[in-house]
Amino acid sequence: MIKTLKKVRKCKIRTKLSILILISAIFSIFLFRSLWLARWDVWEICIKYFPRLTCDQTRLLETLRTEAKKYNIPESEDDTEAVEALEPFFALTDDYTGIYIYGFPEGLYRAGKIPPIMSDSVFRLFFDSGYMATAGDGEDYMEDCWEFKNGYGNIIMTYYHRSRISYPWFLISLIFSISIFLGIILLFVNRKMKHVVSLEEEILLMASGDLSHPVPTYGEDEIGILSRELDQLRLALSQNIQQEKESRKANQDLITALSHDLRTPLTILNGYLEVLKLKRNPAMQEEYLNRCLQKTSDIKEMTDRMFEYALVLEENEKPVLTKLSTDFTQKYLQENSDYIRLTGFSVRLTLTDSSANFLSDETMMKRIFNNLFSNILKYGDKKDPVCVTESIHDKTLKITISNTIKQEHSDAESNHIGLKNAEKMMALIGGEMQIQKEKNAFTVQLLFRLL
């Protein structure tokens, strides 16, 4: 039974409607049949409470049988005088009763009275329609042999009282059954139309830009499938719009980060050029020129990547992982340490003697070091040394950079763009960045998994 109901729920609307019409028709037919069979109970109730609508046939028959002995039966239907003499006898019946006298035993018609109501055209139309619809249910019939003054006669009596009740009851039963049939169908159609109207409202809400309101589900038929697909469309549109917003924000953040990262090599480049201009250390002149060329190369690489991501609108910057060695990290740690020394910092640089390899993005590594040493230039206190340590332990390369924060910056709020960029890039290349800040001491640790 449950499986059958599940199958019906998955049927198409036209199939459901066909099944519903069939079931409603069967139910309405049985309902009409039950109501029509109850007409005898209705007749009994009317006899009890509405006696004017009916006739006490038993009493009428007894009266007519008794009075018949006072009248003669005409010799033939042409015996006008004898027929007129029976008028008082016929007057004992009402407008809905007919009586006909036939000779006994030959059975020839002698006299009779047609019910006066049958001469009424309105009633006759009502009666004929009901008679055909009910197969003559509104007519009662009685045949008997009575004793008259001059002999015996066959009596046929017809009663039409019940037509005043049975035909209206037939009409009421028919209308009620048809109403139930149509009502069930209309309820089904009305429910489906409400679903359609609801879907229309949901579409208008989506068209107005409201994608937060879920579309209700309506079963498993065509409307249910449409509602689910519409809700999936709403979710897809909402997700696409959200992704577009996030993409724009990520792209904007990326350009902001890259723009911020460009400042450090530009500052370093400017510092080297000033040293070269002042000719303070002629022995290092060629080294500084090489570093200047390297910084211009770094700047070009970062600007190329910035334009590349700006054009394609990538949601996240994707690293290009290559195998790097500790020689690479030592080179850039040495270079950045030398630069901050030129600006007045003292640096304690400790590098590992071991050689090891790890996967990373070369450009991102340069940007990470530039960001960290740029923060030292901006917030570091030159009174205390900057400690830079590189070590290898348990297949992990650990780089630690610690410095003292200037007093005027120790309590100041900052957006920490450089640190955020470095932390994000470390996550992209599969490394880990740990930050510790205690009073005026600031420490950053970079962890790389070795191959």
Secondary structure, DSSP 8 states (H G I E B T S, - for coil): -HHHHHHHHTS-HHHHHHHHHHHHHHHHHHHHHHHHHTHHHHHHHHHHH-GGGS--HHHHHHHHHHHHTTS---SSTT-HHHHHHTHHHHTTS-TTEEEEEEETTT--EEEEE--GGGG-HHHHHHHHHHHHHHTSTT-EEEEEEEEETTEEEEEEEEE-STHHHHHHHHHHHHHHHHHHHHHHHHHHHHHHHHHHHHHHHHHHHHHTT---S-----TTSHHHHHHHHHHHHHHHHHHHHHHHHHHHHHHHHHHHHHHHHHHHHHHHHHHHHHHHHHTS-GGGHHHHHHHHHHHHHHHHHHHHHHHHHHHHT-SS-----EEEEHHHHHHHHHHHHHHHHHTT--EEEE--S---EEEE-HHHHHHHHHHHHHHHHHHB-TTS-EEEEEEEETTEEEEEEEEEB-HHHHS-----HHHHHHHHHHHHTT-EEEEEEETTEEEEEEEEEB-
